[in-house]
Amino acid sequence: MTDLNQEIRLRAQEILGYTFNDPELLYTALTHSSVADARTESNERMEFLGDAIFGAVVCEQLYRDYEDYLEGELSKIKSAVVSRRACAEISDEIGLTDLLNLGKGIGSRTDLPSSLAAAVYESVVAAIYLDGGHEPMREFILRTIGPVIEGIADSDHQHNFKSALQQYAQKHALELPTYQLLDEKGPDHSKAFEVCVEMGGNRLPSAWGGNKKEAEQSAALNALTQLGIAEIDADGEVNIIDEI
């Protein structure tokens, strides 16, 4: 094992907001397999552990912060938050990628694959957890990923279809949409609701949902599709046409 250069160690700990009791854990987290004496001495095993821990912390936070979101909505946000792209962007923004110990054959740091930047983020998550336990690890994740969670949850990527439909109506001076409950089925603990949108005296295709909010969003999507404002591609992704 190699002692971590003091300047890099201090820089890393400043970035992470955490002081290691065992700097060797930090060294391993920053060591790519291209420069390690053996792959077991690289950050690959830490990446494996950090990936699982990171996902669990994000899931818990989403569960606590978004009480009205259903499992499907939470899963979409979680997938975007824990993606390679999101982790790589955070590593780059906080300067963590610059501290990665790489072999000479990897190439320029300015052109690193996103997978390497993402891996070092997950590796330091594991390193903090192994060194200091759950709380400092959780604090680091939420400090760095919290704004990403909020941005993704609130972004157009998650599509608030009711909002998009209302914007369309306002822009084109149309009667604002209203939502009509048509039917409900099932026992009290597991009801399903049918809702439709009415605009300008027209009733647009209805939709079912596990609660009224979900049914209204689905009905709004049906209305957007009917009006030619939204398209659903072969992968089931919704694309809102820009000219709303």
Backbone torsions as a table, in degrees:
resi	resn	phi	psi	omega
1	MET	NA	149.7	-176.7
2	THR	-112.4	137.4	176.8
3	ASP	-67.7	139.3	-179.8
4	LEU	-76.8	128.9	176.7
5	ASN	-50.1	130.6	-172.8
6	GLN	-60.5	-39.8	-179.9
7	GLU	-62.1	-44.4	179.2
8	ILE	-66.5	-40.8	-179.8
9	ARG	-61.3	-45.7	-179.6
10	LEU	-65.6	-39.3	177.9
11	ARG	-64.0	-43.8	179.9
12	ALA	-63.2	-44.0	-178.4
13	GLN	-66.9	-31.9	175.4
14	GLU	-67.4	-42.4	178.3
15	ILE	-63.3	-43.8	-175.9
16	LEU	-79.5	-19.0	-176.2
17	GLY	68.1	31.0	-176.4
18	TYR	-148.8	134.9	177.3
19	THR	-102.2	122.8	-175.3
20	PHE	-79.6	136.1	169.8
21	ASN	-74.1	-35.2	179.5
22	ASP	-120.5	92.8	-178.0
23	PRO	-59.6	-20.1	179.3
24	GLU	-62.1	-32.5	177.0
25	LEU	-65.0	-41.4	177.0
26	LEU	-64.1	-43.7	178.7
27	TYR	-57.4	-46.5	-180.0
28	THR	-62.5	-41.3	-179.3
29	ALA	-62.2	-27.2	-177.7
30	LEU	-97.1	4.5	-174.1
31	THR	-103.0	116.0	176.9
32	HIS	-80.4	153.5	-177.1
33	SER	-61.6	-22.0	-178.7
34	SER	-68.0	-17.5	-177.9
35	VAL	-119.6	-8.0	-178.5
36	ALA	-77.0	149.1	177.4
37	ASP	-66.0	-31.9	176.2
38	ALA	-145.7	151.1	-176.2
39	ARG	-62.2	-28.3	177.1
40	THR	-69.2	-14.3	177.6
41	GLU	-98.6	4.2	175.9
42	SER	-91.9	-174.5	-178.2
43	ASN	-87.8	9.7	-175.2
44	GLU	-64.2	-43.8	179.7
45	ARG	-67.2	-38.0	177.5
46	MET	-66.4	-36.7	176.7
47	GLU	-59.6	-42.1	178.4
48	PHE	-58.8	-48.0	-179.5
49	LEU	-69.2	-44.4	-177.7
50	GLY	-62.8	-35.7	178.4
51	ASP	-59.1	-45.2	-178.9
52	ALA	-68.4	-43.7	-179.2
53	ILE	-65.2	-45.3	179.8
54	PHE	-57.1	-47.7	179.5
55	GLY	-60.9	-40.1	-179.1
56	ALA	-66.0	-41.4	180.0
57	VAL	-65.6	-42.9	179.1
58	VAL	-63.1	-43.7	179.4
59	CYS	-61.0	-43.9	179.5
60	GLU	-62.2	-42.9	-178.6
61	GLN	-66.4	-40.8	176.8
62	LEU	-62.9	-42.3	179.3
63	TYR	-60.1	-41.0	-177.5
64	ARG	-76.5	-38.8	-172.0
65	ASP	-86.9	-23.3	-174.2
66	TYR	-123.2	72.6	-173.3
67	GLU	-66.5	-25.4	-177.0
68	ASP	-91.0	-2.7	-177.6
69	TYR	-86.5	138.7	176.9
70	LEU	-83.9	170.7	-175.8
71	GLU	-55.0	-42.5	-178.5
72	GLY	-63.8	-41.1	179.1
73	GLU	-66.6	-42.3	179.0
74	LEU	-63.5	-39.5	-179.4
75	SER	-64.1	-39.8	179.1
76	LYS	-63.1	-44.1	179.9
77	ILE	-65.6	-45.1	-179.0
78	LYS	-59.0	-43.5	-179.3
79	SER	-60.0	-39.7	179.5
80	ALA	-71.9	-38.5	-177.0
81	VAL	-68.0	-42.7	-175.5
82	VAL	-91.5	10.1	-178.5
83	SER	-66.3	158.5	176.6
84	ARG	-57.5	-40.8	-178.2
85	ARG	-61.8	-46.7	-178.3
86	ALA	-63.7	-45.1	-180.0
87	CYS	-63.8	-41.0	179.6
88	ALA	-64.4	-41.1	-180.0
89	GLU	-64.0	-39.1	178.4
90	ILE	-65.8	-46.0	178.7
91	SER	-56.3	-42.8	179.7
92	ASP	-67.5	-43.0	-175.6
93	GLU	-65.4	-40.4	-176.2
94	ILE	-88.2	-4.4	177.7
95	GLY	88.4	11.9	-178.3
96	LEU	-71.5	-37.0	-179.5
97	THR	-58.7	-35.3	-178.4
98	ASP	-65.3	-20.0	-177.1
99	LEU	-92.9	-4.5	-178.2
100	LEU	-64.3	129.7	-179.5
101	ASN	-86.2	108.9	-171.7
102	LEU	-118.8	153.6	172.8
103	GLY	-75.9	160.5	-176.6
104	LYS	-65.8	-24.5	-177.2
105	GLY	-79.4	-4.2	-176.8
106	ILE	-72.4	-33.6	-179.1
107	GLY	107.7	-167.1	-175.7
108	SER	-69.6	141.9	177.3
109	ARG	-67.2	-23.9	-179.3
110	THR	-76.7	-9.1	-177.3
111	ASP	-130.0	36.0	-179.5
112	LEU	-73.6	144.6	173.1
113	PRO	-60.7	144.1	-179.6
114	SER	-61.2	-25.1	-179.0
115	SER	-62.5	-33.9	-179.6
116	LEU	-72.3	-41.3	178.5
117	ALA	-65.6	-39.5	178.4
118	ALA	-66.9	-40.3	-177.4
119	ALA	-63.0	-39.3	-177.6
120	VAL	-70.1	-31.5	175.1
121	TYR	-62.7	-49.7	-179.5
122	GLU	-65.3	-32.7	179.2
123	SER	-67.0	-42.3	179.9
124	VAL	-71.1	-29.1	172.7
125	VAL	-57.8	-47.1	178.6
126	ALA	-65.1	-40.9	-178.3
127	ALA	-62.3	-44.1	178.6
128	ILE	-63.5	-42.4	179.3
129	TYR	-61.7	-45.9	-178.8
130	LEU	-66.9	-31.7	-176.6
131	ASP	-85.9	-40.9	-171.8
132	GLY	-124.7	-4.0	178.3
133	GLY	94.2	-168.3	-170.0
134	HIS	-70.1	-43.7	-169.8
135	GLU	-65.1	-50.9	178.1
136	PRO	-63.6	-32.8	176.8
137	MET	-64.5	-44.9	179.7
138	ARG	-63.6	-41.7	179.3
139	GLU	-61.0	-42.0	178.9
140	PHE	-63.5	-46.4	-178.9
141	ILE	-60.2	-49.3	-175.4
142	LEU	-70.0	-31.0	176.7
143	ARG	-66.2	-38.1	-176.3
144	THR	-91.6	-32.9	-174.4
145	ILE	-100.4	-15.6	-177.7
146	GLY	-53.1	-50.4	179.1
147	PRO	-62.4	-30.5	178.4
148	VAL	-68.0	-43.1	178.0
149	ILE	-58.1	-49.4	-178.6
150	GLU	-62.1	-42.4	-179.2
151	GLY	-63.8	-43.4	-178.8
152	ILE	-70.0	-41.2	-179.2
153	ALA	-63.4	-34.4	-176.3
154	ASP	-95.4	-5.2	-173.0
155	SER	-79.4	165.2	177.1
156	ASP	-66.1	-16.3	178.8
157	HIS	-59.0	-32.6	-179.9
158	GLN	-88.2	-7.3	173.3
159	HIS	51.8	101.3	166.9
160	ASN	-88.9	96.8	-171.9
161	PHE	-67.9	-33.3	177.3
162	LYS	-63.8	-42.2	178.9
163	SER	-64.7	-42.4	179.9
164	ALA	-62.6	-40.5	-179.9
165	LEU	-67.3	-39.9	178.7
166	GLN	-65.5	-40.9	177.9
167	GLN	-60.8	-41.2	179.2
168	TYR	-61.8	-46.0	-179.0
169	ALA	-62.7	-42.3	-179.6
170	GLN	-66.5	-42.7	-178.3
171	LYS	-63.4	-35.4	-176.1
172	HIS	-102.4	16.4	176.3
173	ALA	53.2	42.1	178.4
174	LEU	-98.0	162.3	173.6
175	GLU	-61.2	133.9	-177.8
176	LEU	-64.9	144.7	-178.7
177	PRO	-67.7	145.1	171.7
178	THR	-122.2	156.4	-175.3
179	TYR	-117.4	124.0	-176.5
180	GLN	-111.3	127.3	175.0
181	LEU	-79.8	118.0	-176.1
182	LEU	-96.8	-34.4	-173.7
183	ASP	-162.9	160.2	171.6
184	GLU	-148.8	143.0	-175.8
185	LYS	-137.5	158.9	173.5
186	GLY	97.9	167.3	178.8
187	PRO	-69.1	163.8	-175.0
188	ASP	-57.0	-35.3	-176.5
189	HIS	-81.1	-7.9	-177.9
190	SER	-149.3	56.0	-177.5
191	LYS	-79.7	154.6	170.9
192	ALA	-123.8	144.3	-174.0
193	PHE	-124.6	140.1	175.3
194	GLU	-108.2	126.3	-176.7
195	VAL	-132.0	146.6	173.1
196	CYS	-129.3	162.7	175.5
197	VAL	-101.7	137.2	171.5
198	GLU	-117.6	129.7	178.4
199	MET	-140.2	126.6	176.2
200	GLY	57.4	34.5	179.6
201	GLY	82.5	-1.2	179.3
202	ASN	-102.3	136.3	175.7
203	ARG	-99.6	119.9	-178.0
204	LEU	-93.2	163.9	-172.5
205	PRO	-54.1	135.8	-176.9
206	SER	-81.1	171.5	178.5
207	ALA	-149.2	153.8	177.2
208	TRP	-104.0	152.4	176.1
209	GLY	-153.4	161.2	-179.5
210	GLY	-72.5	-15.8	170.2
211	ASN	-148.1	173.6	-174.8
212	LYS	-66.6	-35.9	179.5
213	LYS	-62.6	-46.1	179.8
214	GLU	-64.6	-42.0	179.7
215	ALA	-63.7	-39.5	179.0
216	GLU	-65.7	-41.8	177.4
217	GLN	-61.9	-42.9	179.8
218	SER	-67.0	-38.6	177.2
219	ALA	-65.3	-38.5	177.3
220	ALA	-63.9	-39.5	176.7
221	LEU	-63.4	-42.0	176.6
222	ASN	-58.9	-41.1	179.8
223	ALA	-66.0	-43.4	178.7
224	LEU	-61.0	-40.0	179.3
225	THR	-67.3	-44.0	180.0
226	GLN	-61.6	-36.1	-178.2
227	LEU	-84.8	-2.2	179.1
228	GLY	79.0	19.4	-178.2
229	ILE	-93.6	-24.5	-179.2
230	ALA	-126.6	149.1	175.6
231	GLU	-131.0	144.2	177.6
232	ILE	-112.4	119.5	-175.9
233	ASP	-82.2	-178.1	-175.2
234	ALA	-63.2	-24.0	179.5
235	ASP	-90.3	3.8	179.8
236	GLY	83.4	6.4	178.6
237	GLU	-80.3	139.7	-179.9
238	VAL	-93.8	130.9	176.6
239	ASN	-117.6	116.6	176.9
240	ILE	-87.1	126.1	179.9
241	ILE	-68.5	135.5	-171.5
242	ASP	-62.0	-30.0	-172.6
243	GLU	-79.5	46.4	174.9
244	ILE	-73.8	NA	NA
